[in-house]
Amino acid sequence: MAQRRLTDFFARRRPGVSATLPRAKPAWRTPSPAKSAPCAAAPGPGSSRKRARPPAKSTRDEPVPPARKRLRLPADASGSSLPEDVRDGGDAGSDRCCKRARGLVSGPSSPAVPGSPEHPSPQSKKTKKAAGSAGGRPCLAAQENKVPSKVTPSELKSCLQRAQELGARVQELKASAQKDAGEPSAPEDEGRLEGPCGKQMPAYQRFHALAQPGPPGLVLPYKYQVLAEMFRSMDTIVGMLYNRSETVTFAKVKQGVQDMMRKCFEERNVGQIKTVYPSSYHFRQERFVPTFKDGIKRSDYQLTIEPLLDHQAGSAAPQLTASCLLQRRQVFSQNLVARVREHHRAFLASLNPPMEVPEDQLTRWHPRFNVDGVPDIEPAELPQPPAVEKLTTAQEVLARARSLMSPRMEKALSDLAQRTAEPSSPRSPSLAQPATPPAAPPSALKGVSQALLERIRAKEAQKQLAQMTRRPEQEQRLQRLERLPELARVLRSVFVSERKPALTMEVACARMVGSYRAAMSPGEMEKHLQLLSELLPDWLSLHHIRTDTYVKLDKAADLAGVMEQLARLARAEETL
């Protein structure tokens, strides 16, 4: 077993020594301390002389880094010799040159040895792999160590094709089911609602009316509420400029409204405001308006806005005060509600059977009326700058300079004028209409008596009519009636736990507030108890003694019968 020569490693690492000691073949022998000839030639294969260690004075000139950082030996310490590329750490070209100089690589005429690069041994492969990782190439090692994926592209393509086939099959089944049932697909119609730019409206706009807090009422669509906010911001800006006798232009109002709302404000929105509230402003096109901007010339026409106010004879110039702003805002909101009422009236007329609700009794929209799906407001026409003669088409250019052109150019311009003169048929924008119920009965109701269907529809229409004309006070009473069955059970549990025949109103309300599943104030709980005693005086009675009110409960009564009676009263009240 050959012995490693660590001194040879250090000798070739020192500057100047490796250049002066070229050897044709490495000799893996132990160093001899007696002989230290630095320039001695390498002995022959049969000689027993050992190579001497270089003098120590040459190592004192330059500091040598410690061997622990430079020397890197393989983990498996076998008796085989280390390749030179592991110890030198150089690239493949420099390693091959060094091996040829030392006689390790055979020539073209010599046979290839097992340790040569042409026929590398398994151990040399492992050593070279370790050298590649130690020589600053960790990415290649990471790629070699990466486990290949088990899923092939063909399997992914087959899975994707199968998913597409299943999706198409599901869509076909849905379409066939809707066709058999004869019902309109309301979610798809709502999902296809488009904005003014042709893009699909987001969900918070399509279902804005469903997410409003508080009891249901005459809620405006989202786009109408945005327009009302634009009118409020525009009225505020116009009032500020008008009160200080400044000419109000659209450019100033646009900048102010966009800063207040963080939304885009265009002339289209001004036209919509004029459509809803025609008597709010007076619009004109004027020139020579000071703008103090580089992009607008004084000679250009600008859209000016002037608020229309009630001017009394003999009084000073009217001002757009806060009360006027509030009044104008209320008028604008009422006009928006009136527009939604028109669409709601048309929807009720299209029902089967048709419904008609008086306008003064309508307190909420029909449950199937798509509030956010009403058509957008058409903008009114605003004054445009006067037409100035400009050569914009080829026909005008041809008529102006016919005498200055050659025959070929005149023919080309005439052909272009004929092509551009043909007007393209503009497509009428399709406005989203609210979903209407089917006129014909679906196929699932075949065999059912038509008279029975008519009675069911009439009863449903009566219930919806009562729901739409219900007052807020009636709505609160119905909500309390719905809570009474559960509150009766809680109240009986309180009396059983207290073991008293009567409790004060404050104690009873406090116990019930702590036991009820929803948050409720003691005052609201007292109103529920008063309603409960009004409906069932034999089961719950209130007694006023001096300044206190006592609650007395009949614990011997059947609780299930009491809860059933309360539920029946709530249903009867709802149908009225």
C-alpha positions, 0 to 999 in steps of 0.5 A: 500500500502506497503512502501519501506524501503530504510534503509533496502537497505543500511543496507544490503549493508554495510559490516558485517551487512547483515551477522548478520541480517538474517531474515526469512521474509522481513518487509516492514515498516518505520524505527523507530528513537527511537529504534536502536537495530542493532541485534534485531530480526524481529518482528512477523506478528502481532506486531507493533514494527518497526526495528531500524536503525543500529548505525551510528558509524559502517558506519564511518569505511568504506566509503559508496558509494552514494545511487544514484549510487547503488539504481536502482528502476523500472520506474513504481512505483506501490505498489508491493514489489521489488524482491530481485534479482533486488536490489542485482544484483546477479546471479539466484542461490544466489538470490534463496538462499537468498529468501529461507532464508527470507521465500519468496520461498515456500517449496516443500509441500507448494503451489506455490504463484503467485510471485514465480519463478515457477509461475512468475507474469507479473510484475516480468517478466518485473522486471527480464528482467530489472535486466538482462539488468542492471546486465551486460548482454546487448547482451541478451537484444539486441537479444530480441529486434532484429526484426526477418526477414520477409524473410524465407529460403524457400523463398530465396531458391525458389528465387535462383532456379528461378534466376538459371532457368532464367539464363539457359534460357537466355544462351539457347536463346543466343546460339540459336540466334547465331546458327541461325545468324551463327556469331561467338561469338567474346566476348566469344572467347576473354574472353577465352584467356588464359595465359601461366599458363592456367589462363584467361588473364585479360581485360587490356591484352586482349584489350590492343591494343584498349586502346593505345593513339594516332592514330592507327598503328602497335600496338604490343600485350601486351605480346609482349610489355612485352617481349620487355621490358624484352629484354631491361632490360636484355640487360642493365644488361648484358651490365653492367656486360660484360663491366666490364669483369664479367661472366654473369650468368642467376642468376645475370640477373634474379635478376636484371631484376626482380628488374627493371620490378617488374615481374617474369623473368624465363628461358622461357622468355630467350628462347622467346628472343632467338626465336625472336632475335637468334643472340643477345646472346650466351648461354653456360653451365659452371662450377666453376663460382664464385657466392659468394652465399651459395645456389649454389656450384662452381661445379654446372653447370650454364647458362652463357650469352655472347652478340654477338657483331661485333668485328673488327680485330686489335681493342680492345675488343668490349663494349656494348655501349648505341648506341649498346643497342639502335640498338639491341632494335630496331632490337628486336622490328622490329622482333616482328612486323614481327611476328605479320605481319605473323599472320595478313597475315594469317588472311587476307588470311582467309577472304571472299574474301581474301585480300592481302596488300603489306608489305611496305604499311601496316600502321595499322591492320585490324579492325577485327584482334584480335591483343592481341589474337595472339599465344604466342612465343614458347621458344627456347631450351637453353643449358642444363647441361650434363647428370649425371648418377643418379638413378631416376627410379625404373628400374634403381635401379632394374638394379643396385641392382638386385643381392642385393635384395630378389625375392619379392622386385625384383618383386615389383620393376619390376611391378613399373617399368612397370607401370611408363614406360607407357608414359602418352600422353601429352596434346598439349596446345591449343593456342588461335587463332584469330577469323575468319569470318564465311565461310558459309552465315548466315541464316538471308541472305537467299533469298539475291542475291549472286551477291549483297553479293559479291559486298558488300563484295568487297566494304567493303574489298576495304574500309578496304584495304584503311584504312590499307594502309592510311598514317599518313598525310592522317589520319590527313587530314581525321580528319580535314575533319570530323571537318569541318562541325561543324567548318563552323557553328561556323565560321558563328556564329562568323561573325554574332556576330562580324558584320564585313565583314572580320576578321583577322586570329588571331581574327577568330581563337581565337573566334573559339577556345573559341566556339568549343566543343573540346580543340584545339590550335590556330595554329591547328585552322588556319590549319582547316581554310586554308583547309576550304578555299581550299575546298570552295573558294567561301564561305570562302576566305583568303586575305593577306594584308601586314603582316596580313591575313584576313578571309572573309565569304559569310554570304548570302550562305545557311549554310545547303548546305555548311555543306552537301557539306563538309560532302560529300567531307569527305566521298569521301576522306575516300573511296579513 
